[in-house]
Amino acid sequence: MSSSSSSSTRTTLDPSPVDTTRRGGLLRGLDWRSYAIYIGFVVVFILFAIFLGDDGFLTSTNLLNIFRQTAIISVMAVAMTFVIAAAQIDLSVGSVAGLSSVVAAMAIAGTGNALFGVLAGLGVGLVVGIINGGLVTFLGMPSFLVTLAMLGIAFGLAQLITASAPQPILDDTFNAIFGGGNIGPIPGLLVWTVVAVVIGAVVLAKTRYGRQVLATGGNRVAAEYSGVNTKRITFTVMLVSSVVAAIAGMLYAGRLESGRYQWGTGDELSVIAAVILGGTSLFGGAGSVIGALFGSLLIGLINNGLILAGLDNSQQQIIRGLIIIVAVALARKK
């Protein structure tokens, strides 16, 4: 009786070898790369807070500026998450944003109506998206080459139709809606970001379409055998990416009260880096919209810290390149 009681007490108080092994297995099986972006964000934020606190890093104005400066990248990163999760790429988003900004500005100037400007800007995204999606889906051209070509075409066209001159936007309504206004103390750009992220996260994680995007990127042949119309999925992700890039261009135009062909130049690199850093597999089949948001914020955080630290533009470009290398390294297949 006493021996049995003693044995029971030891069993209750001491973890069994089986339990210890199970816990160790769980720790070993945990993919820490899934949380790398969140850990990295916290670590970088703490380091900057310590070393750049006296330079104004922690002021509410500076932190709000980080959100403003990354908002447009974050919006494009939502759509890019779907593109990359479907095992495609879109290098034209920055140039499409610039083209959309100047077309919207010119339409507003020509008609005096903000609605026509919005429709014209969206029209740019629709046309480019149909071309990109059609060439990739129906002609089987690699999305890398198609969108690389479109990057040059859109940039050159925006520069050509404006003769390299900025196109001012004097419509206060357009400027207020697209990035220039606030809703109380909340910047309008932040509202655009939240709406885009919420819609993107819900669609990717909770809808049939989101599951089909991941299936298409994970194993196209298996997805087709299971009834997924992979051509439709590929076409729509390319189309949506261009339309969202056009919206981003109008956000640039509204915030800065002008359309310029330079708006969005180089954004494709930041957008792709944000998406990959956020946990979306460069090889398709996995994606995280929330992770892409934190990837965008991390890039903005680093850029902001580098500026406060007094580094010049060339040094910032080097750091940005290193971030992209890290992003690709994190995207390696297991």
C-alpha positions as CSV (number, residue, x, y, z in Angstrom):
1,M,0.0,0.0,0.0
2,S,2.7,2.4,1.0
3,S,4.8,1.4,-2.1
4,S,1.9,2.0,-4.4
5,S,1.3,5.4,-2.8
6,S,4.9,6.4,-3.2
7,S,4.9,5.3,-6.8
8,S,1.8,7.3,-7.6
9,T,3.4,10.4,-6.0
10,R,6.5,10.1,-8.1
11,T,4.4,9.7,-11.3
12,T,2.4,12.9,-10.4
13,L,5.3,15.1,-9.6
14,D,8.0,13.9,-12.1
15,P,7.6,14.3,-15.8
16,S,7.8,11.0,-17.5
17,P,10.5,10.3,-20.1
18,V,7.7,10.0,-22.7
19,D,6.3,13.5,-21.9
20,T,9.8,15.0,-22.1
21,T,10.5,13.4,-25.4
22,R,7.2,14.6,-26.8
23,R,7.9,18.2,-25.7
24,G,11.4,18.0,-27.2
25,G,9.9,16.7,-30.4
26,L,7.4,19.5,-30.6
27,L,10.2,22.1,-30.1
28,R,12.3,20.4,-32.8
29,G,9.3,20.2,-35.2
30,L,8.5,23.9,-34.8
31,D,9.4,25.8,-37.9
32,W,10.9,29.0,-36.4
33,R,11.1,30.6,-39.9
34,S,7.3,31.0,-39.7
35,Y,7.8,33.5,-36.9
36,A,11.1,35.0,-38.2
37,I,9.5,38.2,-39.5
38,Y,7.8,39.0,-36.2
39,I,10.9,38.2,-34.2
40,G,13.0,40.3,-36.6
41,F,10.6,43.2,-36.4
42,V,10.6,43.2,-32.6
43,V,14.4,42.9,-32.4
44,V,15.0,45.7,-35.0
45,F,12.5,48.0,-33.3
46,I,14.1,47.5,-29.8
47,L,17.6,48.1,-31.2
48,F,16.5,51.3,-33.0
49,A,14.7,52.4,-29.8
50,I,17.8,52.0,-27.8
51,F,20.3,53.5,-30.2
52,L,18.2,56.1,-32.0
53,G,15.8,57.1,-29.2
54,D,17.6,60.4,-28.7
55,D,17.3,61.1,-32.5
56,G,13.5,61.1,-32.3
57,F,12.8,57.5,-33.4
58,L,10.2,56.9,-30.7
59,T,8.2,60.0,-31.3
60,S,4.6,59.6,-32.4
61,T,5.3,61.7,-35.4
62,N,8.2,59.5,-36.6
63,L,6.3,56.2,-36.0
64,L,3.3,57.6,-37.9
65,N,5.6,58.5,-40.7
66,I,6.8,54.9,-40.9
67,F,3.2,53.8,-41.4
68,R,2.6,56.4,-44.0
69,Q,5.8,55.7,-45.9
70,T,5.1,51.9,-46.0
71,A,1.4,52.1,-46.6
72,I,1.5,52.0,-50.4
73,I,4.1,49.2,-50.4
74,S,1.8,47.3,-47.9
75,V,-1.2,47.6,-50.2
76,M,0.7,46.3,-53.2
77,A,2.2,43.5,-51.0
78,V,-1.3,42.1,-50.3
79,A,-1.9,41.5,-54.0
80,M,1.7,40.3,-54.6
81,T,1.2,37.7,-51.9
82,F,-1.5,36.0,-54.0
83,V,0.8,36.2,-57.1
84,I,3.8,34.6,-55.5
85,A,1.7,32.1,-53.6
86,A,0.4,31.0,-57.0
87,A,4.0,30.5,-58.1
88,Q,4.1,33.6,-60.3
89,I,5.9,37.0,-60.1
90,D,4.9,40.6,-61.1
91,L,7.8,42.9,-61.7
92,S,5.7,45.6,-63.3
93,V,3.8,46.9,-60.2
94,G,6.0,49.9,-59.7
95,S,5.8,51.1,-63.2
96,V,2.1,50.5,-63.4
97,A,1.6,52.6,-60.3
98,G,3.5,55.5,-62.0
99,L,1.5,55.1,-65.2
100,S,-1.8,55.1,-63.3
101,S,-0.8,58.2,-61.4
102,V,-0.2,60.3,-64.5
103,V,-3.2,58.9,-66.4
104,A,-5.5,59.7,-63.5
105,A,-4.0,63.2,-63.1
106,M,-4.3,63.9,-66.8
107,A,-7.9,62.7,-66.8
108,I,-8.8,64.9,-63.9
109,A,-7.2,67.9,-65.5
110,G,-8.9,67.2,-68.8
111,T,-12.4,66.6,-67.4
112,G,-12.4,68.4,-64.1
113,N,-14.0,65.3,-62.6
114,A,-12.3,63.2,-60.0
115,L,-14.5,60.2,-60.9
116,F,-13.2,60.1,-64.4
117,G,-9.6,60.2,-63.0
118,V,-10.3,57.2,-60.8
119,L,-11.9,55.3,-63.7
120,A,-8.9,56.1,-65.9
121,G,-6.4,55.0,-63.3
122,L,-8.3,51.7,-62.7
123,G,-8.5,51.3,-66.5
124,V,-4.7,51.3,-66.7
125,G,-4.6,48.5,-64.1
126,L,-7.2,46.5,-66.0
127,V,-5.5,46.8,-69.4
128,V,-2.1,45.9,-68.0
129,G,-3.5,43.0,-65.9
130,I,-5.3,41.6,-68.9
131,I,-2.2,41.7,-71.0
132,N,0.0,40.2,-68.3
133,G,-2.5,37.6,-67.4
134,G,-3.3,36.7,-71.0
135,L,0.3,36.3,-72.0
136,V,1.2,34.2,-69.0
137,T,-2.0,32.1,-69.0
138,F,-2.9,31.5,-72.7
139,L,0.6,31.8,-74.4
140,G,2.5,30.1,-71.6
141,M,5.1,32.9,-71.3
142,P,7.0,33.1,-68.0
143,S,5.5,35.8,-65.8
144,F,9.1,37.0,-65.0
145,L,9.7,37.9,-68.6
146,V,6.3,39.2,-69.3
147,T,6.2,41.6,-66.3
148,L,9.8,42.6,-66.8
149,A,8.9,43.7,-70.3
150,M,5.8,45.5,-69.0
151,L,7.9,47.3,-66.4
152,G,9.8,49.0,-69.2
153,I,6.7,49.6,-71.4
154,A,4.7,51.2,-68.6
155,F,7.5,53.3,-67.4
156,G,8.4,54.5,-70.9
157,L,4.7,55.2,-71.8
158,A,4.2,57.3,-68.6
159,Q,7.3,59.3,-69.4
160,L,6.3,59.7,-73.1
161,I,2.7,61.0,-72.5
162,T,3.8,63.5,-69.9
163,A,7.0,64.6,-71.6
164,S,8.7,63.8,-68.3
165,A,6.7,66.7,-66.6
166,P,4.7,66.3,-63.4
167,Q,0.9,66.4,-63.7
168,P,-0.6,68.4,-60.8
169,I,-3.9,67.4,-59.3
170,L,-5.9,70.3,-57.9
171,D,-9.0,68.3,-57.0
172,D,-9.2,68.3,-53.2
173,T,-11.7,65.4,-53.1
174,F,-9.4,63.1,-55.0
175,N,-6.4,64.1,-52.9
176,A,-8.3,63.6,-49.7
177,I,-9.7,60.2,-50.6
178,F,-6.4,58.9,-52.1
179,G,-3.9,59.3,-49.3
180,G,-3.9,63.0,-48.7
181,G,-6.6,63.2,-46.0
182,N,-7.3,62.0,-42.5
183,I,-10.2,60.4,-40.8
184,G,-10.0,62.2,-37.5
185,P,-6.5,61.6,-36.2
186,I,-6.0,58.5,-38.5
187,P,-4.2,59.0,-41.8
188,G,-6.2,57.9,-44.8
189,L,-3.3,55.8,-46.0
190,L,-3.5,53.8,-42.8
191,V,-7.2,53.1,-43.5
192,W,-6.4,51.9,-47.0
193,T,-3.7,49.6,-45.6
194,V,-6.0,48.1,-43.0
195,V,-8.8,47.5,-45.5
196,A,-6.5,45.9,-48.0
197,V,-4.8,43.6,-45.4
198,V,-8.1,42.5,-43.9
199,I,-9.7,41.7,-47.3
200,G,-6.5,39.9,-48.5
201,A,-6.1,37.9,-45.3
202,V,-9.7,36.7,-45.2
203,V,-9.7,35.8,-48.9
204,L,-6.5,33.9,-48.7
205,A,-7.1,32.0,-45.5
206,K,-10.9,31.6,-45.4
207,T,-12.2,31.3,-48.9
208,R,-12.2,28.6,-51.6
209,Y,-10.5,31.0,-54.0
210,G,-7.6,31.4,-51.5
211,R,-7.2,27.6,-51.1
212,Q,-7.2,27.3,-54.9
213,V,-4.4,29.9,-55.2
214,L,-2.3,28.0,-52.7
215,A,-3.1,24.7,-54.4
216,T,-2.1,26.1,-57.8
217,G,1.2,27.3,-56.5
218,G,1.9,24.2,-54.4
219,N,1.3,21.6,-57.1
220,R,-0.3,22.8,-60.4
221,V,-0.8,19.3,-61.8
222,A,-2.4,18.0,-58.6
223,A,-4.6,21.1,-58.4
224,E,-5.9,20.5,-61.9
225,Y,-6.6,16.8,-61.1
226,S,-8.6,18.0,-58.1
227,G,-10.8,20.3,-60.3
228,V,-9.0,23.6,-59.9
229,N,-9.0,25.9,-62.9
230,T,-5.4,26.8,-62.6
231,K,-5.5,29.0,-65.7
232,R,-8.3,31.1,-64.2
233,I,-6.4,31.4,-60.9
234,T,-3.2,32.5,-62.7
235,F,-5.0,35.0,-64.8
236,T,-7.0,36.6,-61.9
237,V,-3.9,36.9,-59.6
238,M,-2.0,38.8,-62.4
239,L,-5.1,40.9,-63.1
240,V,-5.7,41.8,-59.4
241,S,-2.0,42.6,-59.0
242,S,-2.1,45.2,-61.7
243,V,-5.4,46.7,-60.5
244,V,-4.0,47.1,-57.0
245,A,-0.8,48.6,-58.4
246,A,-3.0,51.1,-60.2
247,I,-4.8,52.0,-57.0
248,A,-1.3,52.4,-55.4
249,G,-0.4,54.8,-58.1
250,M,-3.5,56.9,-57.3
251,L,-2.5,56.8,-53.6
252,Y,0.8,58.3,-54.6
253,A,-0.9,60.9,-56.7
254,G,-3.4,61.8,-54.0
255,R,-0.8,62.0,-51.3
256,L,1.6,64.1,-53.3
257,E,-1.0,66.0,-55.3
258,S,0.5,65.1,-58.6
259,G,1.0,62.3,-61.1
260,R,4.6,61.5,-62.0
261,Y,6.1,58.7,-64.0
262,Q,8.7,58.3,-61.3
263,W,6.2,57.3,-58.7
264,G,6.6,53.6,-57.8
265,T,10.0,53.3,-59.4
266,G,11.8,50.4,-57.7
267,D,8.8,49.5,-55.6
268,E,8.6,46.1,-57.1
269,L,11.8,45.1,-55.2
270,S,10.4,46.4,-51.9
271,V,7.1,44.7,-52.4
272,I,8.6,41.3,-53.3
273,A,11.0,41.5,-50.4
274,A,8.2,42.3,-48.0
275,V,6.1,39.4,-49.2
276,I,9.0,36.9,-49.0
277,L,10.2,38.2,-45.7
278,G,6.6,37.8,-44.5
279,G,6.6,34.0,-45.0
280,T,5.2,33.6,-48.5
281,S,7.2,30.9,-50.4
282,L,9.0,32.1,-53.4
283,F,8.2,28.7,-55.0
284,G,4.5,29.0,-54.4
285,G,2.0,27.1,-52.3
286,A,2.2,29.1,-49.1
287,G,1.4,32.7,-48.3
288,S,0.7,35.1,-45.4
289,V,-0.9,38.5,-45.9
290,I,-0.3,39.5,-42.3
291,G,3.4,38.5,-42.7
292,A,3.6,40.6,-45.8
293,L,2.4,43.6,-43.8
294,F,5.1,43.1,-41.2
295,G,7.6,42.5,-43.9
296,S,6.7,45.9,-45.4
297,L,6.8,47.5,-41.9
298,L,10.2,46.0,-41.3
299,I,11.6,47.4,-44.5
300,G,10.1,50.8,-43.6
301,L,11.5,50.6,-40.1
302,I,15.0,49.8,-41.4
303,N,14.9,52.6,-44.0
304,N,13.7,55.1,-41.3
305,G,16.4,54.0,-38.9
306,L,19.1,54.3,-41.5
307,I,18.0,57.8,-42.3
308,L,18.0,58.8,-38.7
309,A,21.4,57.2,-38.3
310,G,22.7,59.6,-41.0
311,L,23.4,57.0,-43.8
312,D,23.3,58.3,-47.3
313,N,21.1,57.0,-50.1
314,S,23.8,54.7,-51.6
315,Q,24.3,53.0,-48.2
316,Q,20.5,52.6,-47.9
317,Q,20.4,50.9,-51.3
318,I,23.1,48.4,-50.2
319,I,21.1,47.5,-47.1
320,R,18.0,47.1,-49.2
321,G,19.8,44.7,-51.4
322,L,21.0,42.7,-48.4
323,I,17.4,42.5,-47.2
324,I,16.4,40.9,-50.6
325,I,19.2,38.4,-50.3
326,V,17.9,37.5,-46.8
327,A,14.4,37.2,-48.2
328,V,15.5,34.7,-50.8
329,A,17.5,32.7,-48.2
330,L,14.4,32.5,-46.0
331,A,12.4,31.2,-49.0
332,R,14.5,28.1,-49.5
333,K,12.7,24.8,-49.7
334,K,13.0,22.5,-46.8
